[in-house]
């Protein structure tokens, strides 16, 4: 027996009516005749040097959240659903394990950078848990889709997400010190407090920029299990600091530290023997995961002639502890030390501009699995890797071509060379054609190789790396003084030696990772559009059609065939008030089930549409109040089979700025 969402005929009609009204707002309103000057947007994540967006050949998206922060206080999952081809899977409510999958790839196939530092957990599967961003002030997100290992190395099969927690302003101008205080409270015992401080001042010939923030968030949560009434809470505290010196000649010296500590309650699946009526389902229980992650980086930048040099020393340290019935059970520790050096320059030849980048990278990874009860589960491992990379970019006023190559020397796995080629060409009528081809790789994680969870999981030291080739081609356009913009992209990739989790027989289903023989296939379409309908109203939308199967021809789990979102943002009272309305759609998808009573090993998760809203009002230059609501139609739904998502939730808050 499996529990699935069932939408009534009336709810389907309400869903379609809401979608029709939103699309009419996006496409049919008559715009006011307001001229708008196009501003050249620079994209950092696509190439080694910042590149104008219209000369980027890869498929990408940019989400500038500074304006969003004035309209609504976002939690991470709500914010990331505004990005095309990115699917979010959350185990239950706020703070539960939140995985992201890009273009049908696995959660550990998308590289996540926070202010330039790799944030994927080096111990727990090399994936990034989006819940770790709870309460984080995000200024900008850049999403680069498609295999990017030639640019970024392993874990970049699906693409790269670059998160910036402060504006990319370069050398800061001296301003008065500022202090922002924020509070928020809402349903399910949700409370959040935040403090942010900033100061810029001259120091000799340089500008000194200092930033500090601390956040505390907690919630009683909701009941993750479809049975019982126990709530599963979540607690998060994080802090970050950044101190940077900027020189007019382009020099920079900075140090940054970010640390997050979280505690998440959860419920187990019922694998008791002999089997009961809830066998294989999520039931109320006392489980708790605590996680800590620290990101540290020292960055130096300088110019010598036409060359720009950058050196970054970074460390990513993580620790996870698992408890059951209040007793410590097992845990993981991981450490990633990296040294990145690159040197790049531009030079001109006729009507063309050329850019050349060369670089070296050193990585050292360490892993530890420890158990409180089984000595055999304690294990330590490490490896090192040296890499060399090069990139050449040639661009004109209407076209560009880039070629990237990278060679990895890993002491545990075979050496590997990966390539990437991108191109874009302007067409008449403000159209733009773009395309890319690239290779991606992902080494087996330490947890997949050596991890151990008693009665649940055993690693496989014989795993091979995963390897992918993929391409995309798309066309975009803009109209009416750049107030209306759209892009349609087709993508296709093949993943070889995909690592899957194979489950043993009943009653304990002991799992073990294995390489699949053959190629897993991913293909689909990405459509995005946004419009400045008037000075007060803007609308954005995206939709993705995805076809994703493993080497055996089965649909990949937790990947919806269709997904998308429509957002409308309205400015009120001369810009002092803001209102945001979002419609988010997640189509049908499959997930693994473990129910003895059924012969099937898969179950379907029904499609769901969610409506979210946010409003804010500036009482003065120093004080803003806001409210937000999620799942306003109070839908019952799942993102992971058996884990019930929260119903309607709401919160109110205020931000006070002192200068």
C-alpha positions in Angstrom: 0.0 0.0 0.0 1.3 3.4 -0.9 0.1 6.9 0.0 -0.3 9.3 -2.8 -1.9 12.7 -3.4 -5.3 12.8 -5.1 -6.6 16.0 -6.6 -10.4 16.4 -6.9 -12.0 17.6 -10.1 -12.7 21.0 -8.4 -9.2 21.4 -7.3 -8.0 20.7 -10.9 -10.3 23.4 -12.2 -9.1 25.9 -9.6 -5.5 25.0 -10.5 -6.1 25.5 -14.2 -8.0 28.7 -13.6 -5.2 30.1 -11.5 -2.7 29.1 -14.1 -4.7 30.8 -16.9 -5.1 34.0 -14.9 -1.4 34.1 -14.2 -0.4 33.5 -17.8 -2.8 36.1 -19.0 -1.1 38.6 -16.7 2.2 37.6 -18.1 1.3 37.6 -21.8 -1.8 39.6 -22.5 -1.6 42.8 -20.5 -1.0 45.9 -22.6 2.3 47.5 -21.6 2.6 51.2 -20.9 4.9 53.0 -23.4 7.8 53.4 -21.0 11.3 53.4 -22.5 14.0 51.3 -20.7 17.7 51.4 -21.4 19.3 47.9 -21.6 22.1 47.4 -19.1 24.9 45.1 -20.0 24.8 42.3 -17.5 28.1 40.5 -16.7 28.1 36.7 -15.9 31.0 35.5 -13.7 30.4 31.7 -13.5 30.5 31.0 -17.3 34.2 31.8 -18.1 37.4 32.6 -16.2 36.8 36.4 -16.9 33.4 38.1 -16.5 31.6 37.9 -19.8 28.6 40.0 -21.1 25.5 37.8 -20.9 24.7 38.1 -24.6 28.2 36.6 -25.4 27.8 33.5 -23.1 27.3 30.4 -25.2 26.3 28.1 -22.3 22.7 27.9 -21.1 22.5 30.0 -17.9 20.2 31.9 -15.6 20.8 34.8 -13.3 18.6 35.6 -10.3 19.4 39.0 -8.7 17.8 38.7 -5.3 18.5 42.2 -4.0 15.1 43.3 -5.3 13.5 40.1 -4.1 14.7 40.8 -0.6 12.7 44.1 -0.6 9.6 42.2 -1.6 9.7 39.0 0.4 11.9 37.1 2.8 12.6 33.8 1.0 13.5 30.4 2.4 16.0 28.6 0.2 13.7 26.1 -1.4 11.2 28.7 -2.5 14.0 30.9 -4.0 15.6 28.1 -6.0 12.3 27.0 -7.5 12.6 30.2 -9.6 15.4 28.6 -11.6 14.7 26.5 -14.8 15.6 22.8 -15.0 16.3 22.7 -11.2 14.2 20.3 -9.2 14.0 20.4 -5.4 13.3 17.3 -3.2 12.7 18.0 0.5 12.1 15.3 3.1 9.2 16.8 4.9 9.1 20.4 6.2 11.5 23.3 6.6 15.0 22.1 7.5 14.6 18.6 6.2 17.2 17.2 3.8 16.8 19.2 0.6 18.4 17.9 -2.5 18.7 19.7 -5.9 18.8 18.0 -9.2 19.8 19.9 -12.4 18.7 18.6 -15.9 17.9 15.2 -14.4 21.3 14.7 -12.9 21.9 13.3 -9.4 22.1 15.6 -6.4 25.9 15.1 -6.2 26.3 16.0 -9.9 25.7 19.8 -9.4 28.6 21.8 -8.0 27.6 24.5 -5.6 29.9 27.5 -4.9 29.2 30.0 -2.1 31.3 33.2 -2.7 33.6 31.1 -4.8 34.1 28.3 -2.3 33.0 24.7 -3.1 30.2 24.0 -0.7 29.3 20.4 -1.6 29.6 18.2 1.5 32.9 16.3 1.2 31.7 13.5 3.6 28.0 13.0 3.1 27.8 12.0 -0.5 29.4 15.1 -2.1 25.9 16.7 -2.5 24.7 20.0 -1.2 21.9 20.2 1.4 19.9 23.3 0.5 18.6 23.5 4.0 22.0 24.7 5.1 21.2 28.0 3.6 18.3 28.7 5.9 18.3 32.4 6.8 21.2 33.2 4.6 21.2 36.6 2.9 21.6 35.9 -0.8 22.4 38.7 -3.2 22.7 36.9 -6.5 22.5 33.4 -8.0 24.1 32.3 -11.3 23.1 29.0 -12.7 25.2 27.4 -15.4 23.6 24.3 -17.0 25.2 21.3 -18.7 28.5 19.4 -18.2 31.2 21.8 -16.9 34.1 19.6 -15.7 36.5 21.3 -18.2 35.9 24.5 -16.2 35.3 23.2 -12.7 36.4 19.5 -12.4 34.4 16.8 -10.8 30.8 17.1 -9.5 29.8 19.3 -12.4 27.9 16.9 -14.6 24.6 18.7 -14.3 26.0 22.2 -14.0 27.2 24.8 -11.5 25.3 27.0 -9.1 27.2 30.1 -7.9 25.7 31.8 -4.8 26.9 35.3 -3.8 26.0 36.5 -0.3 27.1 40.1 -1.0 26.9 42.3 -4.1 29.8 42.0 -6.6 30.7 45.7 -6.3 34.5 45.5 -6.5 36.2 48.3 -4.7 33.8 49.6 -2.1 33.3 53.3 -1.6 33.7 54.6 1.9 30.3 54.8 3.7 29.0 55.2 7.2 28.8 51.9 9.2 25.5 50.2 9.0 23.7 47.6 11.1 20.6 45.7 10.0 18.4 43.8 12.5 15.7 41.4 11.3 13.1 39.3 13.1 10.5 36.9 11.7 7.9 34.7 13.4 5.2 32.4 12.0 3.3 29.2 12.0 4.6 25.9 13.4 6.6 27.8 16.0 8.9 29.4 13.4 11.2 32.1 14.7 14.2 33.8 13.0 16.5 36.5 14.1 19.3 38.1 12.0 22.0 40.7 12.5 24.1 42.1 9.7 26.9 44.7 10.0 28.9 46.5 7.3 31.6 49.1 7.2 33.8 50.5 4.5 36.7 52.9 5.1 39.9 54.0 3.3 43.2 52.5 4.5 46.1 54.2 2.8 45.6 53.7 -1.0 43.1 50.9 -0.4 39.5 50.6 0.6 38.7 48.2 3.5 35.4 46.5 3.3 34.1 44.5 6.4 30.9 42.5 6.7 29.5 40.3 9.4 26.3 38.5 9.8 24.7 36.0 12.3 21.4 34.2 12.0 19.4 32.0 14.3 16.4 30.1 13.0 14.2 27.5 14.6 10.8 25.8 14.1 8.7 23.1 15.8 8.0 21.8 12.3 5.2 19.7 11.1 4.6 15.9 11.2 6.7 14.4 8.4 5.0 11.0 8.8 1.5 10.5 7.3 0.7 8.8 10.7 0.5 10.2 14.2 0.9 13.8 15.3 4.6 14.2 16.3 6.2 17.4 14.9 9.7 17.2 13.6 11.6 20.4 14.5 14.7 22.1 13.1 17.3 24.5 14.5 19.9 26.4 12.6 22.5 28.9 13.6 25.1 30.4 11.3 27.5 33.2 11.1 29.8 34.7 8.4 32.5 37.3 8.2 34.3 38.8 5.3 37.2 41.3 5.3 38.6 42.7 2.0 41.1 45.2 0.9 40.7 46.7 -2.7 43.2 48.8 -4.6 42.5 50.9 -7.6 45.0 49.0 -9.7 42.8 45.9 -9.4 44.5 44.3 -6.5 42.5 42.5 -3.8 43.2 40.7 -0.6 40.4 39.1 1.4 39.6 36.5 4.0 36.1 35.0 4.6 34.7 32.5 7.0 31.2 31.0 7.0 30.0 28.4 9.5 26.6 26.7 9.8 25.3 24.4 12.6 22.0 22.7 12.2 19.9 20.1 14.0 17.1 18.3 12.3 14.5 15.9 13.7 13.3 13.1 11.5 11.2 10.0 11.3 12.3 6.5 10.2 10.9 4.1 7.7 9.3 1.0 9.3 11.5 -2.0 8.6 10.6 -4.0 11.7 10.3 -7.7 11.3 7.9 -9.3 11.3 6.2 -6.8 9.1 3.3 -4.7 10.4 0.6 -2.6 8.6 3.0 0.4 8.3 5.9 -1.7 6.9 8.0 0.3 4.5 6.3 3.6 5.3 7.5 6.6 7.3 6.3 6.5 10.9 6.7 8.7 13.9 10.1 8.1 15.7 12.9 9.8 17.5 15.7 10.4 14.9 18.0 13.4 14.8 20.8 14.6 12.5 23.2 17.3 13.5 25.4 18.9 10.9 28.2 21.4 10.9 30.0 23.0 8.0 32.7 25.5 7.9 33.9 27.3 4.7 37.1 29.3 4.9 38.9 31.1 2.1 41.9 33.4 1.6 41.9 35.2 -1.8 44.5 37.4 -3.4 44.2 39.2 -6.8 46.7 41.3 -8.6 47.5 42.7 -12.1 50.8 42.6 -13.8 50.6 44.4 -17.2 47.6 42.9 -19.1 47.4 39.8 -16.9 45.0 39.3 -14.0 46.3 36.8 -11.4 44.1 35.1 -8.7 45.1 32.8 -5.9 42.6 31.2 -3.6 43.2 28.9 -0.6 40.0 27.4 0.7 38.9 24.7 3.1 35.5 23.0 3.4 35.1 21.0 6.6 31.9 19.1 7.5 30.7 16.8 10.3 27.4 14.9 10.6 26.2 12.9 13.6 23.2 10.6 13.6 21.2 9.8 16.7 18.3 7.4 17.3 16.1 7.3 20.4 18.4 10.0 21.9 21.5 7.8 21.6 24.5 8.5 19.3 24.6 6.0 16.5 27.1 7.0 13.8 28.7 9.9 12.1 30.7 11.3 9.2 33.6 13.8 8.9 35.0 15.3 5.7 37.6 17.8 4.8 38.4 19.4 1.4 41.5 21.6 1.1 42.0 23.4 -2.3 44.6 25.7 -3.8 43.5 27.5 -7.0 45.7 29.7 -9.1 44.7 31.2 -12.4 46.1 33.9 -14.7 44.0 35.5 -17.5 44.3 38.4 -20.0 42.4 40.1 -22.8 44.0 41.3 -26.1 42.5 42.7 -29.2 42.9 41.9 -32.9 40.9 43.9 -35.4 37.3 43.8 -34.4 37.8 40.8 -32.2 38.7 40.5 -28.5 40.6 37.4 -27.3 40.8 36.1 -23.7 43.2 33.5 -22.5 43.2 31.8 -19.1 45.6 29.3 -17.6 45.5 27.7 -14.2 46.5 25.1 -11.7 44.6 23.4 -8.9 45.5 21.1 -6.0 42.9 19.2 -4.0 43.2 17.1 -0.8 40.2 15.2 0.5 39.9 13.4 3.8 37.0 11.2 5.1 36.1 9.5 8.3 33.2 7.2 9.1 32.7 6.4 12.8 30.3 4.3 14.7 29.5 4.1 18.4 28.7 0.4 18.5 30.6 -1.3 15.6 34.4 -1.0 15.5 34.4 -2.4 12.0 32.4 0.6 10.8 35.2 3.1 11.7 37.2 3.9 8.6 39.5 6.7 7.3 40.5 7.5 3.8 42.1 10.3 1.8 43.2 11.2 -1.7 44.8 14.0 -3.7 44.5 15.5 -7.1 46.5 17.9 -9.3 44.8 19.6 -12.2 45.8 21.9 -15.1 43.3 23.9 -17.2 43.2 26.3 -20.0 40.5 28.4 -21.7 40.4 30.4 -24.9 37.6 32.9 -25.7 37.2 35.0 -28.8 34.4 37.5 -29.0 33.1 40.2 -31.3 30.2 42.6 -31.1 27.6 39.9 -32.1 29.3 36.5 -31.6 31.7 34.4 -29.4 33.5 31.1 -29.3 35.2 29.5 -26.3 37.2 26.3 -25.9 38.1 24.9 -22.5 40.3 21.9 -21.5 41.2 20.4 -18.1 43.5 17.5 -17.1 43.0 15.8 -13.7 45.7 13.6 -12.1 44.0 11.7 -9.3 46.0 9.3 -7.1 42.9 7.0 -6.7 41.3 7.0 -10.1 42.6 7.1 -13.7 43.7 10.4 -15.1 41.1 12.3 -17.1 41.0 15.1 -19.7 37.7 16.9 -20.3 36.7 19.5 -22.9 34.0 22.1 -23.4 33.1 24.2 -26.4 30.5 27.0 -26.5 29.3 29.5 -29.1 26.8 32.2 -29.6 25.7 34.3 -32.6 23.4 37.3 -32.9 20.6 37.1 -35.5 18.3 39.7 -37.0 15.3 40.9 -35.1 17.1 40.8 -31.7 17.4 37.0 -31.8 20.4 35.1 -30.4 21.5 31.6 -31.2 23.6 29.8 -28.5 25.0 26.3 -28.0 27.5 24.3 -26.0 29.0 20.8 -25.9 30.9 19.5 -22.8 32.1 16.6 -20.8 31.5 15.9 -17.1 32.9 13.5 -14.5 32.1 12.6 -11.0 34.4 10.4 -8.9 32.7 8.0 -6.4 32.4 9.7 -3.1 34.2 8.5 0.0 30.8 7.6 1.4 30.0 5.5 -1.6 33.4 3.8 -1.4 33.8 3.3 2.3 30.7 4.6 4.1 28.8 2.4 6.6 25.5 2.7 8.4 24.6 -0.3 10.6 21.8 -2.4 9.2 21.3 0.0 6.3 24.3 0.8 4.0 27.7 -0.6 3.1 30.2 1.1 0.7 31.7 -0.4 -2.4 35.5 0.2 -2.8 35.4 -1.2 -6.4 33.3 1.7 -7.9 34.3 3.4 -11.1 33.9 7.2 -11.8 30.8 8.4 -13.7 31.4 10.1 -17.0 29.0 12.2 -19.1 28.8 14.0 -22.5 26.1 16.5 -23.2 25.1 19.3 -25.6 22.5 22.0 -25.9 21.3 24.5 -28.5 18.9 27.3 -27.9 17.5 30.6 -29.2 16.6 33.7 -27.3 15.2 37.1 -28.0 14.2 40.5 -26.6 11.7 43.0 -27.8 10.3 46.4 -27.1 13.3 48.1 -25.6 14.4 44.9 -23.9 11.3 44.8 -21.7 10.3 41.4 -23.0 12.9 38.6 -23.0 12.7 34.8 -23.7 14.8 31.8 -24.3 14.1 28.2 -25.5 16.8 25.6 -25.2 17.0 21.9 -26.1 19.5 19.7 -24.2 20.7 16.1 -24.4 23.3 14.1 -22.5 24.5 10.5 -21.8 25.8 9.3 -18.5 28.0 6.2 -18.4 28.7 4.0 -15.3 26.0 5.7 -13.3 26.3 4.9 -9.6 23.0 3.6 -8.2 22.0 2.2 -4.9 21.1 -1.5 -5.0 19.0 -2.9 -2.2 19.4 -6.4 -0.8 16.5 -8.8 0.1 14.1 -8.4 3.0 13.9 -7.9 5.8 16.6 -5.3 6.2 17.2 -4.2 2.6 20.9 -3.6 3.2 22.0 -1.2 0.4 25.2 -1.0 -1.6 26.2 1.3 -4.4 27.0 -0.2 -7.9 27.9 1.0 -11.4 25.2 0.5 -14.0 26.4 -1.0 -17.3 25.3 1.2 -20.3 24.3 4.8 -20.7 21.6 6.7 -18.8 19.8 9.2 -21.0 18.7 12.8 -20.2 17.0 15.1 -22.7 14.5 17.9 -22.6 13.4 21.5 -23.3 13.8 24.6 -21.2 11.6 27.7 -21.7 12.0 30.9 -19.8 10.5 34.4 -20.3 10.3 37.6 -18.3 8.5 40.9 -19.0 8.6 44.4 -17.5 4.9 44.9 -18.2 5.0 48.4 -16.7 7.0 50.4 -14.2 5.0 48.7 -11.5 4.5 45.2 -12.7 7.0 42.6 -13.8 6.3 38.9 -14.6 8.8 36.0 -15.1 8.1 32.4 -16.0 9.9 29.2 -16.8 8.9 25.6 -17.7 11.0 22.4 -18.3 10.1 19.2 -20.1 12.5 16.4 -19.0 13.0 12.9 -20.2 15.4 11.0 -17.9 16.0 7.2 -17.8 18.7 5.0 -16.4 20.7 2.4 -18.4 17.9 -0.2 -17.8 15.3 2.1 -19.4 13.6 3.0 -16.1 12.6 6.5 -15.4 15.0 8.1 -12.9 13.4 8.7 -9.5 12.5 12.2 -8.1 12.7 13.8 -11.6 9.4 15.2 -12.7 8.6 15.1 -16.4 7.3 18.7 -16.3 8.0 21.5 -13.9 7.9 25.3 -13.8 6.9 28.5 -12.1 5.3 31.8 -12.8 6.1 34.9 -10.7 4.4 38.3 -10.7 5.9 41.3 -8.8 4.0 44.5 -8.2 5.3 47.8 -6.8 2.8 49.9 -4.8 2.7 53.2 -3.1 5.5 54.8 -5.1 7.7 51.8 -4.6 7.4 51.7 -0.8 5.1 48.6 -1.0 5.9 45.3 -2.8 3.8 42.3 -3.6 4.9 39.0 -5.1 2.7 36.1 -6.2 4.2 32.8 -7.3 2.7 29.7 -8.9 5.0 26.7 -8.7 4.3 23.4 -10.5 6.0 20.0 -10.0 4.8 17.3 -12.3 4.4 13.6 -11.7 7.5 11.6 -10.8 8.5 8.2 -9.5 10.2 7.2 -6.3 11.5 3.9 -4.8 9.1 2.1 -2.4 9.9 -0.7 0.1 6.5 -2.2 0.9 6.4 -6.0 1.2 2.7 -6.2 0.4 3.2 -4.8 -3.1 5.2 -6.5 -5.9 6.3 -3.2 -7.3 9.5 -1.4 -6.3 8.4 2.0 -7.6 5.5 4.3 -6.7 4.3 7.4 -8.3 4.3 10.9 -6.6 1.4 12.9 -7.9 1.8 16.3 -9.5 1.2 19.4 -7.3 0.7 23.1 -7.9 1.6 25.5 -5.1 0.7 29.2 -4.6 3.0 31.4 -2.6 2.7 35.1 -1.7 4.7 37.8 -0.1 4.2 41.5 0.7 6.4 44.2 2.2 6.0 47.8 3.1 8.7 50.4 3.9 7.5 52.4 6.9 10.5 54.6 6.6 14.0 54.6 5.1 15.1 52.5 8.1 12.2 50.1 8.8 10.4 47.6 6.6 7.7 45.1 7.6 6.8 42.1 5.5 4.7 38.9 5.5 4.8 35.7 3.4 2.7 32.7 2.9 3.4 29.3 1.3 1.1 26.7 0.0 -1.9 29.0 0.3 -4.3 26.4 -1.2 -3.2 24.0 1.6 -2.3 21.2 -0.7 -1.4 17.8 0.7 1.7 16.6 -1.2 5.0 14.8 -1.1 8.4 15.7 -2.6 10.0 12.4 -1.4 7.8 9.3 -1.2 6.3 8.9 2.3 7.5 12.3 3.6 4.5 14.6 4.1 5.2 18.3 3.2 3.7 21.1 5.3 0.3 22.5 4.6 -0.4 26.3 4.5 2.2 28.3 6.4 2.7 32.0 7.1 5.0 34.4 8.8 5.4 38.1 9.5 8.6 40.0 10.2 10.5 43.3 10.2 13.9 44.7 9.2 15.4 47.8 10.9 18.5 49.5 9.5 20.7 51.7 11.7 23.3 54.0 10.2 
